[in-house]
Amino acid sequence: MRKFQIIALALFAVFALSSTVVATASAETTKTAEWLVKETAITSALAIEATGELTLEDSKTIAGAASVLCSGTLDGTVGPGAADLIELVLNLAKEEIGGLTGLGLQCIAVQGCEAASAESPIEVYVANLPWHTTLFEMANGEILDLIVGATYQLLCLVLKLHVEDECGGATEDTEFPVLNDPENAAIPIGVKSSPGLHCTMGGAGSGFQFADELIFINLVSGELLSVS
């Protein structure tokens, strides 16, 4: 069975940034942001866990837009400063997701991909862990994580065919919003990553990811995490 691969939201590369004004992937003037605990800057890496649902989409496959909904957990650290690190991807049973020879993350079809079955499951695999990302504050005050690089892979059936798609890559970058919910720092609902990533099937700008529910980025210690 051939693998339908989407390489998009994954290898997060840490950028060497100062507090001076810099330019992001969207070329808008910004400055670095930072992770806070109880409104105090983090001075060393702290363990985090984020559990929720994420939609992965290639907007221009042979069947039009194709997307799947995946549930899982990211384990890693935040801080110091603007840096964070994802070290493990887990399914809801807390089993570690690996490469193509390991355990896959079970997902369901949203559109384009056919419904998962025992003969043709929808599975996501990860590679190039750990993933790194860096916080930025936009000119309008919005906080974004700038994400660059690496790999996750998705298996699904499109128009009865097992097809291969690849989005992103080592030089691709995208941005994901992070907000301060009263309960904790979180990824907001329905806001697509931007700009769209390059996909083998869909071409330039066709690959997106977005949360189907508020995804809280929780400190394992239980303390309140925020961004500034």
C-alpha atoms as one frame of an Amber mdcrd trajectory, in Angstrom:
protein
   0.000   0.000   0.000   1.476   3.350  -1.010   1.581   6.181   1.445  -0.407
   9.408   0.982   2.071  11.799   2.502   1.480  15.337   3.670   4.509  17.062
   5.078   3.335  20.228   6.745   3.041  21.073  10.412   6.099  19.590  11.928
   9.897  20.265  12.224   9.767  23.504  14.182  13.226  25.191  13.894  14.393
  27.504  16.672  15.633  30.834  15.300  18.432  32.820  16.885  16.494  35.990
  17.652  17.081  39.058  19.764  14.457  41.395  21.163  15.074  43.783  18.280
  12.627  44.098  15.365  12.804  41.184  12.878  10.882  39.965   9.799   8.722
  36.792   9.839   7.829  34.405   7.022   5.025  36.740   5.979   7.537  39.611
   5.739   5.565  41.702   8.249   7.683  43.594  10.772   7.518  41.946  14.205
   9.428  41.398  17.411  10.035  38.299  19.497   7.511  37.292  22.144   8.008
  35.065  25.184   6.365  32.380  27.285   5.234  33.390  30.782   4.262  31.516
  33.961   2.047  33.567  36.293   2.987  36.592  34.149   6.708  35.996  34.820
   9.215  35.240  32.037  10.395  31.617  31.870  14.147  31.285  32.413  14.489
  27.525  31.804  12.631  24.880  29.786   9.387  23.683  31.427   7.447  20.515
  30.511   4.164  20.961  28.589   1.388  18.800  27.166  -1.174  19.815  24.513
  -4.099  17.512  23.666  -6.747  18.200  21.038  -8.013  17.827  17.471  -6.218
  19.200  14.409  -7.415  19.208  10.781  -4.764  18.607   8.084  -5.693  19.787
   4.604  -4.374  19.853   1.053  -6.781  22.222  -0.691  -6.041  21.106  -4.284
  -5.800  17.319  -4.606  -7.227  15.243  -7.469 -10.507  15.217  -5.515 -10.421
  18.920  -4.704  -9.792  19.779  -1.062  -8.823  16.720   0.990  -8.671  16.894
   4.781  -8.604  14.620   7.820  -9.206  15.190  11.530  -6.620  13.823  13.953
  -6.697  13.616  17.752  -3.556  13.331  19.837  -1.149  14.835  22.331   2.099
  16.766  21.947   4.653  16.473  24.762   7.609  18.831  25.055   8.824  22.023
  26.710   8.403  25.802  26.549  11.010  28.444  27.314  13.274  30.042  27.974
  12.145  33.168  26.158  10.469  32.539  22.783  11.538  28.916  22.283   9.484
  25.754  22.589  10.118  22.123  21.742   7.895  19.162  20.847   9.648  15.931
  21.756   6.871  13.333  21.387   3.563  12.906  19.531   1.134  10.518  21.267
  -2.264   9.068  20.418  -5.145   9.384  22.891  -4.046   6.111  24.502  -0.714
   7.843  25.256   1.160   5.581  22.831   4.087   7.185  21.008   3.646   7.867
  17.274   6.677   6.966  15.221   7.911   6.824  11.632   6.399   4.734   8.848
   7.545   1.506  10.507   6.088   2.530  13.887   2.651   3.250  15.282   0.440
   5.664  13.318  -1.969   8.277  14.655  -5.554   7.256  13.816  -7.561   9.970
  12.012 -10.990  10.330  10.385 -11.970  11.709   6.963 -13.412  15.225   6.734
 -13.547  15.640   2.950 -11.746  14.298  -0.118 -10.307  11.270   1.671 -12.593
   8.256   1.885 -13.777   6.992   5.267 -11.223   4.920   7.150 -11.655   1.148
   7.130  -9.719  -1.889   8.314  -8.414  -2.332   4.753  -7.601   1.366   4.252
  -7.049   3.204   7.545  -6.258   6.904   7.815  -3.010   7.175   9.748  -0.504
   9.951  10.446   3.168   9.294  11.139   5.790  11.722  12.415   9.477  12.201
  11.680  12.414  14.464  12.539  11.510  14.932  16.187  12.172  17.001  18.219
  10.303  19.892  16.540  11.189  23.511  17.360   9.250  26.781  17.071   9.696
  30.436  17.998   7.114  32.969  19.221   6.670  36.339  17.498   4.504  39.335
  18.297   2.983  40.916  15.190   2.612  44.658  14.747  -1.106  44.334  15.599
  -0.305  42.537  18.874  -1.141  39.026  17.634   1.182  36.269  18.910   2.323
  33.673  16.348   4.542  30.596  16.423   6.866  30.612  13.399   7.252  27.013
  12.233   9.836  25.750   9.732  10.737  22.428   8.197  10.228  18.789   8.983
   7.797  16.029   8.482   4.636  14.172   9.210   3.063  11.652   6.842  -0.566
  10.770   6.194  -2.120   7.655   4.663  -5.579   7.867   3.085  -7.604   6.784
   0.057  -8.675   9.364  -2.569 -11.038   8.361  -5.410 -10.291   4.697  -4.601
  -6.581   5.373  -5.138  -3.710   5.334  -2.681  -1.947   8.545  -3.639   1.161
  10.340  -2.406   1.251  13.972  -1.407   4.007  15.943   0.269   3.610  19.413
   1.771   6.285  21.677   3.233   9.935  20.730   3.491  13.161  21.978   4.986
  12.814  25.509   3.553   9.048  25.904   4.066   7.706  28.035   6.891   4.269
  28.798   8.288   2.730  30.592  11.255   0.237  29.433  13.875  -1.600  31.826
  16.256  -1.324  31.438  20.046  -3.722  33.310  22.328  -4.167  33.976  26.039
  -7.398  32.287  27.074  -8.441  32.946  30.708  -7.657  29.286  31.416  -4.281
  29.062  29.678  -2.250  29.716  26.527  -4.007  28.019  23.600  -4.250  27.519
  19.835  -7.550  29.139  18.708 -10.360  27.366  16.849 -10.553  27.409  13.044
  -7.677  29.779  12.250  -5.659  28.245   9.411  -1.883  28.234   9.448  -0.420
  30.725   6.983   0.958  31.025   4.401  -0.178  27.760   2.811   2.597  25.229
   2.320   3.718  23.748  -1.000   2.229  20.276  -1.658   3.218  17.801  -4.368
  -0.402  17.392  -5.459  -1.856  20.806  -4.714   1.177  22.927  -5.524   2.244
  26.170  -3.888   0.136  27.405  -0.986  -2.247  24.420  -0.813  -1.318  22.893
   2.565  -3.028  24.079   5.771  -3.646  23.019   9.376  -6.172  24.325  11.897
  -7.656  23.401  15.277 -11.234  22.111  15.478 -11.354  22.936  19.181  -9.408
  25.203  21.501  -6.116  23.376  22.126  -4.634  24.324  25.494  -0.853  24.277
  25.918  -0.682  23.026  29.502   2.268  23.082  31.850   2.724  19.663  33.447
   3.225  21.493  36.768  -0.348  22.791  36.527   0.689  26.457  36.647  -0.907
  29.019  34.302   0.948  29.451  31.005   0.590  32.587  28.884   2.385  34.485
  26.112   3.425  38.095  25.787
